[in-house]
Amino acid sequence: MVLRHTVVAALTAVGLVATFAAPAEAASRPTGCTVPVIGAVCAPPTAVLDGKQLLRTKFAALAGEKTSRTALNNLLAAARTDLTAGPWSVTAKKQVPPSGDKHDYLSLAPYWWPTTPPTAENPWGCPFVQRDGQRNPIVDEITDHAYRGRAFAAIYRLALAWYYTGDARYAERAALDLRTWFLDAATKMNPNMNFAQGIPCKVDGRGIGIIEFAYTLSQVVDATAILATGAPGWTKTDQAGMAGWYTQFLDWLRTSKNGTDEAKAQNNHGSFYDMLTAALALGTGQRDLAAAIVRDAGPQRIAPQIQAGGLQPQETSRTRSWHYSTFNLVALTRLAQIGKHVGVDLWHYTAPSGATLFAAVDFLIPAATQGPSVWPYPELDFRPYAALDVLHAAADAGDRAAWAALPRVPVQPGGDLYPVRPAAEQLDDISTS
């Protein structure tokens, strides 16, 4: 009864979007908007997520609304394990990048394999050849990729857990993870991916490796925006440091050879490049740049990638066609959400062929609801729930077919988290398979 009374009072006081001054003892924090018991009561200025929707969901969960409460319980079950995991760092790897600096991110191309047994003269077994969709286990001997995945996911969950509960433990752990990966001199990552997805005896790094940060770095951008609403343990200096890192990394993405190579990609790589650069632009206050990236994605991404009926030919030609068809839409639906923040409607862009983002999502509905028997394209491991988040996103944007299909799509392990982090994720993670 006391909690419900507090919720009602807070709703009345803030009108769902009001801002409160941070308490005096937290003057070093970013501008906050917190009240006792409930915690943050303002909409965070997120790049992908809709901050106002987060705030509405927070109060719905506090009031006991079933869908929000169930999703929050699932989120907190994962976030509790994050309290004692990590922190992670690029400097923990045994290998040294070609630069000689362990602060540089390092990874190998996952689908490339040696052609001969390793010898003293040829320790890698070169030359390497590509086997699409078949992951070479040697790539996991370099820990940066795996540690990045764990760190960024934990940071995102912890920030959300703090926002929804006001429990300082979540914010303080997120702050530790962020400082370790991005800010502390001894452990931070340099803001480049010069040595991502290299191929032994062939190339030190490739633009294609930027996909390893895909949507997950944009989640970190949202996490820091959430913490900046007044999280304990997160300071103005921390926030400024992250803004500086984002700015440097965005500059690298837009000017380096690897970055400009990735920008030219005509499949999911190009989509994720645009989504990531737009998120970083918006997260660093460059709204005009973010809007231009989203606006250009209509003719430059949707038009060449999607057919009128919704087929994505570059993705269905892969050995993991279902995975990559949903994966590309993770990028494009998140990009559409960024567009909403800057006044660009990517959902309703129509290509000269008649192709739309809605059509690409709806194309997935039969297989998502009926299974692989109605998906006539190659797929090594069909997981129907991979389409769940993009269907959620389309439904939120007004797609009635997607909305009607949602109850018939299987839910991913760990439960449907979309209600508390309403943006698409790659639910069928193949990074370790």
Salt bridges, closest charged atoms under 4 A:
ASP50 OD2 - LYS340 NZ 3.74
ASP82 OD2 - ARG157 NE 2.77
ASP132 OD1 - ARG318 NH2 2.86
ASP140 OD1 - ARG135 NH2 2.84
ASP144 OD2 - LYS93 NZ 2.86
ASP167 OD2 - ARG169 NH2 2.78
ASP238 OD2 - ARG179 NH2 2.77
ASP261 OD2 - LYS257 NZ 2.67
GLU262 OE2 - HIS269 ND1 2.70
ASP274 OD2 - ARG301 NE 2.75
ASP345 OD2 - HIS348 ND1 2.82
GLU379 OE2 - ARG320 NE 2.47
ASP381 OD2 - ARG383 NH2 2.87
ASP389 OD2 - ARG421 NH2 2.94
ASP416 OD2 - HIS392 NE2 2.77
GLU425 OE2 - ARG421 NE 2.98
ASP428 OD2 - HIS323 ND1 2.99
